[in-house]
Amino acid sequence: MKMKTQLQKCLLIVGLGMLTFINTKAQTTYLNQIVLTTGGAYGNPGNHVKFATYEPTGKVFTVRDSPLGDFSNDIITDSSFAYAHIGRAAGTDVIYKYNLNNYNRVDSIINIAGAKKIVVYKNYLIVGRGYGATANYVEIFNKKNLQATPVYKDVIIPAATSGIVILRDTAYVSFTQNDTGKIAIINLKNTIPSFVRIQAFDTMSSGLGELYTDGKNIFGLSEKYNSNTYAFMYAKVTVFNPIAKTYNRVAVNKANGGIEINGANLYANFGTGLGTFNTTTSAVVNPVFPLSYSDGALDNVNNRFVFQQTDFYSYGRLLITDLSGNRIDSVITDFSGSAVALDYRNLTTKINEVAMVNAIRVYPNPATNFINIDIAVVEEIVQVRIFDITGKELYNLKPTATSIQLPIGDFTNGIYLINLQTKESNIYKKFIKQ
C-alpha cells in the first residue's frame, strides 16, 4: 500500500520539526506485521514452539516468545491481540493470548488437548478440537477472560473436528463420522451459544476439513484416504447452502492448504500448488503457480500472499509473493512452521505513528561510539530495542527519560535498526555504525 496516496487524504502542518495531522478519520488499513509460529523438532525433550513476528517494511524477523511445546496448529489475530496454539505431545496443549503491541502473554487456556482451529467472533473465542481430544470437540470461551469456565461445551459432536466458519451469527464445524462428512451447526446469536443440528452429507464428503464462505454458501475441502493402506482415493469440494439445506460436490485432484475466498476465488491446493476454485462456476485453475506450503495468508491490502514453507525437520521459511507467485521477500525461520496470520491496523494508527516518528531523533548518524535517542513523548514509548540486520537483538530497555545514550563501540560496522514500541504499533529507525 502506498502511504503517499493515503496521506493525501489528510492535511499536514509542518513546524518545529514535528509533523501534525488533521482529519485522522480515515479507515484505510495497512499491514502492521506478520505473526507466525514454528514447531521445531516434535517430541524432542525441551523443544520449544516459537511465536515470532516479521515487520515487512523494516524487514525485521523477531522471536517474541518461546514456550515449551512440540507443534502449533493455528494462530489468529483480533485487533491488537493474537491467539496462538501451543501443542504438546503429552496432550497438555495451551492457547496463549498475546498483546501485539508489547508481545506479552495476557491470558491463556491451559490443558485443552487436541486444539486444532481457533476462530474469534464478537466476544467469543471458538476452539475446535481434533486428534487428542476425546469429548467436547467444540469449546467456546469469553475472549476477555479465557480462564473462566467456557460459555459453551459441545456434548453432541461425536468425532474430532477440522474446520470452522462463521456465517450469519452461526458457527459451522466440520467433522467425519462413519465415513460420512458432516457439519455441526451452532447458534451464536444469544448470550449462551446453543446447538442447532447436524447436517450430514455422504461418503463423497468423507474427510471433510477446512471450511470457507462467500457470504451465501459454505465450501468444504475434503480428501478421502484408504483406511488400511492410507493411499489417497479422491478429493472433493462440497458446496453447502445452509438456507436451502442443499449441497453438491465437485471433484478435484487435491483439496487441502486452504487460504481464503477472495472475490469469486477460493485459494487452496487443488493438485500441484496454489490453485483457485471459482465459487460461482466451480471452475478449477490448478495451479495458479506451483508451490509447496504448510500454511498461507492472503494480504488483501498489498495484493500479496504470505506463506510458511517447511519440510518439518531441517528448514523453515517465510515467503512473500505477488498474486502470480513471484518472490517479493523471504526470511529463514525455524522449521515445522504451519501457522501464519496478518496483523492489520487502521490508517488513524499509522498517522499517529508517523507523527511519533517525527518526534524521535536518532543521532549522530553515522555513529562510532555512542548513539543518542531523543524522545519527545517518553510516556508513549513502551520499549526500545536495537537489532542487527540478521534480526539479533542487541539492546532491550524501557525508557524512563527523554534522552537515551547507548554505547555501540563494540558493534560491527554496518546498518542497525532501532525498534520503538508504542502503545499502538512499532516504529523503526535506522542508523549506521562506522
C-alpha positions as CSV (number, residue, x, y, z in Angstrom):
1,M,0.0,0.0,0.0
2,K,1.3,3.4,-0.9
3,M,1.2,5.6,2.1
4,K,1.7,8.8,0.0
5,T,-1.6,8.2,-1.7
6,Q,-3.3,7.6,1.7
7,L,-1.8,10.6,3.4
8,Q,-3.0,12.9,0.7
9,K,-6.4,12.5,2.4
10,C,-5.0,14.4,5.4
11,L,-3.9,18.0,6.0
12,L,-0.3,18.1,7.0
13,I,1.1,21.0,9.1
14,V,4.8,21.1,9.4
15,G,6.6,23.1,12.0
16,L,9.4,23.0,14.6
17,G,10.5,19.6,13.2
18,M,7.2,18.0,14.2
19,L,4.5,16.6,11.8
20,T,0.9,17.2,12.8
21,F,-2.0,15.6,11.1
22,I,-5.6,16.9,10.9
23,N,-8.6,14.8,9.7
24,T,-7.4,11.4,11.0
25,K,-10.7,9.7,10.5
26,A,-9.6,7.6,7.5
27,Q,-10.3,3.9,8.0
28,T,-7.9,2.5,5.4
29,T,-6.0,-0.4,6.8
30,Y,-2.3,-1.3,6.5
31,L,-0.3,-4.4,7.3
32,N,1.5,-3.8,10.6
33,Q,3.3,-7.1,10.9
34,I,3.1,-10.8,10.1
35,V,2.7,-13.2,13.1
36,L,3.6,-16.8,13.0
37,T,4.5,-19.9,15.0
38,T,7.1,-22.6,14.3
39,G,7.2,-26.1,16.0
40,G,10.8,-27.2,15.9
41,A,11.5,-30.9,16.4
42,Y,8.4,-32.8,17.5
43,G,8.8,-34.7,20.7
44,N,12.4,-33.7,21.5
45,P,12.9,-33.1,25.2
46,G,13.0,-29.4,25.9
47,N,11.6,-28.5,22.4
48,H,10.0,-25.0,22.1
49,V,7.4,-23.6,19.9
50,K,8.4,-20.1,18.7
51,F,6.0,-17.2,18.5
52,A,7.5,-14.7,16.1
53,T,6.8,-11.6,14.0
54,Y,8.1,-10.2,10.8
55,E,7.9,-6.5,10.1
56,P,7.9,-6.3,6.2
57,T,8.8,-2.7,5.9
58,G,11.8,-2.8,8.2
59,K,12.5,-6.5,7.2
60,V,12.9,-7.5,10.8
61,F,12.2,-11.1,12.0
62,T,12.0,-11.4,15.8
63,V,11.2,-14.3,18.0
64,R,8.9,-12.9,20.7
65,D,8.2,-15.9,22.9
66,S,9.5,-19.5,23.1
67,P,7.1,-21.6,25.2
68,L,7.7,-25.4,25.7
69,G,5.8,-27.3,23.1
70,D,6.1,-29.6,20.1
71,F,3.9,-28.1,17.4
72,S,1.4,-25.3,16.6
73,N,-1.9,-25.9,14.7
74,D,-3.2,-22.3,14.5
75,I,-2.6,-18.6,15.1
76,I,-5.1,-15.8,14.5
77,T,-5.2,-12.0,15.1
78,D,-8.0,-10.0,16.6
79,S,-7.5,-6.2,16.8
80,S,-4.2,-5.8,18.6
81,F,-4.1,-9.4,20.0
82,A,-3.0,-12.8,18.7
83,Y,-4.2,-16.2,19.9
84,A,-1.6,-18.9,19.3
85,H,-2.0,-22.7,19.8
86,I,0.9,-24.4,21.5
87,G,0.6,-28.1,21.1
88,R,2.4,-30.7,23.3
89,A,2.9,-34.4,22.6
90,A,1.7,-35.1,26.2
91,G,-1.7,-33.5,25.3
92,T,-1.4,-30.5,27.7
93,D,-2.0,-28.1,24.9
94,V,-2.2,-24.3,25.6
95,I,-3.7,-21.3,23.8
96,Y,-1.9,-18.1,24.6
97,K,-3.3,-14.6,24.1
98,Y,-0.6,-12.1,23.2
99,N,-0.7,-8.3,23.2
100,L,0.7,-7.4,19.7
101,N,2.0,-4.1,20.9
102,N,4.3,-5.4,23.6
103,Y,4.2,-9.2,22.8
104,N,3.4,-10.1,26.4
105,R,1.2,-13.0,27.3
106,V,-2.0,-11.6,28.7
107,D,-4.3,-14.7,29.0
108,S,-4.4,-18.4,28.3
109,I,-6.4,-21.6,28.0
110,I,-4.5,-24.5,29.6
111,N,-4.8,-28.2,29.1
112,I,-7.0,-28.1,26.0
113,A,-5.9,-31.3,24.4
114,G,-6.4,-31.5,20.6
115,A,-7.0,-27.8,20.0
116,K,-6.9,-27.5,16.2
117,K,-8.8,-24.5,14.9
118,I,-9.3,-21.1,16.6
119,V,-11.9,-18.5,15.5
120,V,-12.9,-15.2,17.1
121,Y,-16.4,-14.0,16.7
122,K,-17.6,-10.9,18.6
123,N,-16.7,-11.7,22.2
124,Y,-16.3,-15.4,21.6
125,L,-13.1,-17.4,21.1
126,I,-14.2,-20.6,19.5
127,V,-11.9,-23.6,19.7
128,G,-12.4,-26.7,17.5
129,R,-10.7,-29.9,18.9
130,G,-9.2,-32.7,16.8
131,Y,-6.8,-35.6,17.4
132,G,-6.0,-35.8,21.1
133,A,-9.4,-34.8,22.3
134,T,-11.9,-37.4,23.5
135,A,-15.0,-35.2,24.1
136,N,-16.2,-31.6,24.0
137,Y,-15.0,-31.2,20.4
138,V,-16.0,-27.5,20.4
139,E,-15.5,-25.2,23.3
140,I,-16.4,-21.5,23.3
141,F,-14.8,-19.0,25.6
142,N,-15.3,-15.4,26.6
143,K,-12.3,-13.9,24.8
144,K,-11.9,-11.3,27.5
145,N,-11.5,-13.9,30.2
146,L,-10.1,-17.1,28.8
147,Q,-9.5,-18.8,32.1
148,A,-13.2,-18.6,33.1
149,T,-15.4,-21.6,32.5
150,P,-16.3,-22.0,28.8
151,V,-19.6,-20.4,27.9
152,Y,-20.3,-23.5,25.7
153,K,-19.0,-27.0,25.7
154,D,-20.2,-29.3,22.9
155,V,-21.6,-32.6,24.0
156,I,-23.2,-33.7,20.7
157,I,-20.4,-33.9,18.1
158,P,-19.0,-37.5,18.2
159,A,-15.7,-37.1,16.5
160,A,-12.7,-34.9,16.0
161,T,-13.4,-31.6,14.2
162,S,-11.5,-29.9,11.4
163,G,-12.8,-26.6,10.1
164,I,-14.9,-23.8,11.5
165,V,-16.5,-20.9,9.6
166,I,-19.0,-18.2,10.8
167,L,-22.0,-17.2,8.7
168,R,-24.9,-15.0,9.9
169,D,-24.3,-15.4,13.6
170,T,-23.8,-19.2,13.2
171,A,-20.8,-21.4,13.6
172,Y,-20.4,-24.3,11.1
173,V,-18.0,-27.0,12.3
174,S,-16.8,-29.9,10.1
175,F,-16.1,-33.5,11.1
176,T,-16.4,-37.0,9.7
177,Q,-18.3,-39.9,11.3
178,N,-18.9,-43.3,9.9
179,D,-17.0,-42.3,6.7
180,T,-19.5,-39.5,6.1
181,G,-18.7,-35.8,6.0
182,K,-20.8,-33.7,8.4
183,I,-21.2,-30.2,9.7
184,A,-22.4,-29.3,13.2
185,I,-24.4,-26.0,13.4
186,I,-24.1,-23.8,16.5
187,N,-26.2,-20.7,17.1
188,L,-24.1,-17.7,18.3
189,K,-26.9,-15.1,18.4
190,N,-27.8,-15.4,22.1
191,T,-25.9,-14.8,25.3
192,I,-25.2,-18.5,25.5
193,P,-24.4,-20.4,22.3
194,S,-26.7,-23.3,21.5
195,F,-26.5,-26.4,19.4
196,V,-28.9,-26.4,16.3
197,R,-28.4,-29.6,14.3
198,I,-26.0,-31.7,12.3
199,Q,-26.0,-31.6,8.5
200,A,-24.9,-34.9,7.1
201,F,-23.6,-35.3,3.5
202,D,-22.3,-38.7,2.3
203,T,-19.2,-40.7,1.8
204,M,-18.1,-38.5,-1.1
205,S,-17.5,-35.8,1.5
206,S,-15.6,-38.1,3.8
207,G,-12.5,-36.4,5.3
208,L,-14.3,-33.0,5.3
209,G,-11.9,-30.5,6.6
210,E,-11.3,-26.7,6.1
211,L,-14.5,-24.6,5.6
212,Y,-14.9,-21.2,3.9
213,T,-17.8,-19.0,3.0
214,D,-18.6,-16.4,0.3
215,G,-21.4,-15.0,2.5
216,K,-24.0,-17.3,0.9
217,N,-22.7,-20.8,0.6
218,I,-20.2,-22.8,2.6
219,F,-17.3,-24.5,0.8
220,G,-15.6,-27.5,2.4
221,L,-12.4,-29.2,1.3
222,S,-12.3,-33.0,1.7
223,E,-9.8,-35.7,0.9
224,K,-10.5,-39.5,1.2
225,Y,-7.8,-41.9,2.0
226,N,-7.9,-45.7,2.3
227,S,-8.3,-46.6,6.0
228,N,-6.0,-49.6,5.7
229,T,-3.2,-48.5,3.3
230,Y,-3.7,-44.7,3.7
231,A,-3.5,-44.4,0.0
232,F,-5.1,-41.3,-1.5
233,M,-8.5,-42.1,-3.1
234,Y,-10.3,-38.9,-4.1
235,A,-10.9,-35.2,-3.3
236,K,-14.0,-33.1,-3.4
237,V,-15.2,-29.5,-2.8
238,T,-18.6,-29.7,-1.0
239,V,-20.8,-26.7,-1.7
240,F,-23.5,-26.3,1.0
241,N,-26.3,-23.8,1.1
242,P,-27.4,-23.6,4.7
243,I,-30.6,-21.7,3.9
244,A,-31.9,-24.1,1.3
245,K,-30.2,-27.0,3.1
246,T,-28.9,-28.3,-0.3
247,Y,-25.4,-29.4,-1.3
248,N,-23.4,-30.7,-4.2
249,R,-19.8,-31.9,-4.6
250,V,-17.2,-31.0,-7.2
251,A,-14.3,-33.4,-8.0
252,V,-10.8,-32.0,-7.8
253,N,-7.3,-33.5,-7.8
254,K,-6.5,-32.5,-4.3
255,A,-8.2,-30.3,-1.7
256,N,-6.0,-29.0,1.1
257,G,-4.0,-26.0,2.1
258,G,-6.9,-23.6,2.0
259,I,-6.2,-19.9,2.4
260,E,-9.4,-17.9,1.9
261,I,-12.1,-16.8,-0.5
262,N,-11.3,-13.5,-2.3
263,G,-13.9,-12.3,-4.8
264,A,-15.1,-15.4,-6.6
265,N,-12.0,-17.4,-5.9
266,L,-11.3,-19.9,-3.2
267,Y,-7.5,-20.3,-2.9
268,A,-6.2,-23.7,-1.9
269,N,-4.0,-26.6,-3.2
270,F,-6.1,-28.4,-5.7
271,G,-3.3,-30.5,-7.1
272,T,0.2,-29.3,-7.6
273,G,0.4,-26.0,-5.8
274,L,-1.7,-23.0,-5.1
275,G,-4.9,-23.0,-7.2
276,T,-8.3,-21.5,-7.4
277,F,-11.9,-22.8,-7.2
278,N,-14.4,-20.4,-8.7
279,T,-17.3,-20.2,-6.2
280,T,-19.7,-19.2,-9.0
281,T,-18.8,-21.6,-11.8
282,S,-17.0,-24.3,-9.9
283,A,-14.1,-24.0,-12.4
284,V,-10.7,-25.0,-11.1
285,V,-7.4,-23.5,-12.0
286,N,-4.6,-25.8,-10.9
287,P,-2.2,-24.4,-10.2
288,V,-2.1,-20.6,-10.3
289,F,1.5,-21.3,-9.5
290,P,3.4,-24.4,-8.3
291,L,4.4,-24.1,-4.7
292,S,4.6,-26.2,-1.6
293,Y,3.5,-24.6,1.7
294,S,2.4,-25.5,5.2
295,D,0.2,-22.5,5.7
296,G,-0.6,-19.3,4.0
297,A,-2.5,-16.0,4.2
298,L,-3.7,-13.5,1.6
299,D,-2.7,-9.9,2.2
300,N,-5.6,-8.1,0.6
301,V,-4.2,-4.7,1.3
302,N,-1.0,-5.2,-0.7
303,N,-2.2,-7.9,-3.0
304,R,0.3,-10.5,-1.8
305,F,0.5,-14.0,-0.5
306,V,2.3,-14.8,2.7
307,F,3.4,-18.5,3.1
308,Q,5.2,-20.7,5.6
309,Q,7.3,-23.4,4.0
310,T,9.0,-26.3,5.8
311,D,10.0,-29.9,5.4
312,F,9.3,-30.3,9.2
313,Y,12.8,-31.5,10.0
314,S,15.5,-29.3,8.5
315,Y,14.4,-25.9,7.2
316,G,11.7,-23.3,7.5
317,R,11.0,-20.1,5.6
318,L,8.5,-17.2,5.5
319,L,7.9,-16.4,1.8
320,I,6.0,-13.3,0.4
321,T,4.9,-13.4,-3.2
322,D,2.8,-11.4,-5.6
323,L,-0.5,-12.9,-6.8
324,S,1.3,-14.6,-9.6
325,G,3.8,-16.4,-7.3
326,N,6.8,-14.1,-7.9
327,R,9.0,-13.8,-4.9
328,I,8.9,-10.4,-3.2
329,D,10.6,-11.2,0.1
330,S,11.6,-14.2,2.3
331,V,13.2,-14.9,5.6
332,I,14.6,-18.0,7.2
333,T,12.6,-19.2,10.3
334,D,12.7,-22.3,12.5
335,F,11.4,-25.4,10.9
336,S,7.9,-27.0,11.4
337,G,6.1,-23.7,10.9
338,S,2.5,-24.3,10.0
339,A,0.5,-21.2,11.2
340,V,0.7,-17.6,10.0
341,A,-1.6,-14.6,10.3
342,L,-1.7,-10.9,9.4
343,D,-1.8,-8.0,11.9
344,Y,-3.7,-5.2,10.2
345,R,-4.2,-1.7,11.8
346,N,-6.2,1.2,10.6
347,L,-4.8,4.4,9.0
348,T,-5.5,6.5,12.0
349,T,-3.0,4.4,13.9
350,K,-0.5,4.8,11.1
351,I,-1.0,8.6,11.0
352,N,-0.3,8.8,14.7
353,E,2.8,6.6,14.2
354,V,4.2,8.9,11.5
355,A,3.7,11.8,13.9
356,M,5.6,9.8,16.6
357,V,8.4,9.0,14.1
358,N,9.0,12.7,13.6
359,A,9.0,13.2,17.4
360,I,12.0,10.9,17.7
361,R,15.6,11.9,16.9
362,V,18.5,9.5,16.5
363,Y,22.0,11.0,16.3
364,P,24.8,11.1,15.3
365,N,24.1,9.0,12.2
366,P,26.5,7.5,11.2
367,A,27.8,6.9,14.7
368,T,31.1,5.4,16.1
369,N,31.0,5.1,19.9
370,F,27.5,6.2,21.1
371,I,24.0,6.5,19.6
372,N,21.7,9.1,21.2
373,I,17.9,8.7,21.1
374,D,15.7,11.7,21.9
375,I,12.1,11.0,22.6
376,A,9.7,14.0,22.8
377,V,6.9,12.0,24.4
378,V,8.6,9.3,26.5
379,E,5.3,8.0,28.1
380,E,4.2,6.9,24.6
381,I,7.2,4.5,24.2
382,V,6.8,1.1,25.8
383,Q,10.1,-0.4,24.8
384,V,13.3,0.4,22.9
385,R,15.2,-2.4,21.1
386,I,18.2,-2.4,18.8
387,F,18.7,-5.2,16.2
388,D,21.4,-6.0,13.7
389,I,20.5,-6.8,10.1
390,T,20.1,-10.6,10.9
391,G,17.4,-9.8,13.5
392,K,19.6,-10.4,16.5
393,E,18.5,-8.3,19.5
394,L,21.4,-6.3,21.0
395,Y,19.6,-3.9,23.4
396,N,16.2,-4.1,25.1
397,L,15.1,-1.4,27.6
398,K,12.2,0.6,28.9
399,P,12.9,4.3,28.5
400,T,12.5,6.5,31.6
401,A,13.9,9.7,30.3
402,T,13.5,11.8,27.1
403,S,17.2,11.2,26.2
404,I,19.0,7.9,26.0
405,Q,22.7,7.3,25.2
406,L,23.8,3.8,24.3
407,P,27.4,2.6,23.8
408,I,27.9,1.0,20.4
409,G,31.7,0.9,20.2
410,D,31.7,-2.9,20.2
411,F,29.2,-3.1,17.3
412,T,30.5,-4.3,14.0
413,N,30.4,-1.7,11.3
414,G,27.1,-1.8,9.4
415,I,23.4,-1.0,9.4
416,Y,21.3,-1.4,12.6
417,L,17.6,-0.9,13.4
418,I,16.1,0.8,16.4
419,N,12.6,-0.5,17.2
420,L,10.5,1.7,19.4
421,Q,7.3,0.1,20.6
422,T,4.4,2.5,21.2
423,K,1.1,1.6,22.8
424,E,-0.3,1.2,19.3
425,S,2.4,0.0,17.0
426,N,6.1,-0.4,16.1
427,I,8.4,2.4,14.9
428,Y,11.7,1.7,13.2
429,K,14.7,4.0,12.8
430,K,18.0,3.0,11.0
431,F,21.5,4.1,11.9
432,I,24.9,3.2,10.6
433,K,27.8,2.2,12.8
434,Q,31.2,3.1,11.3
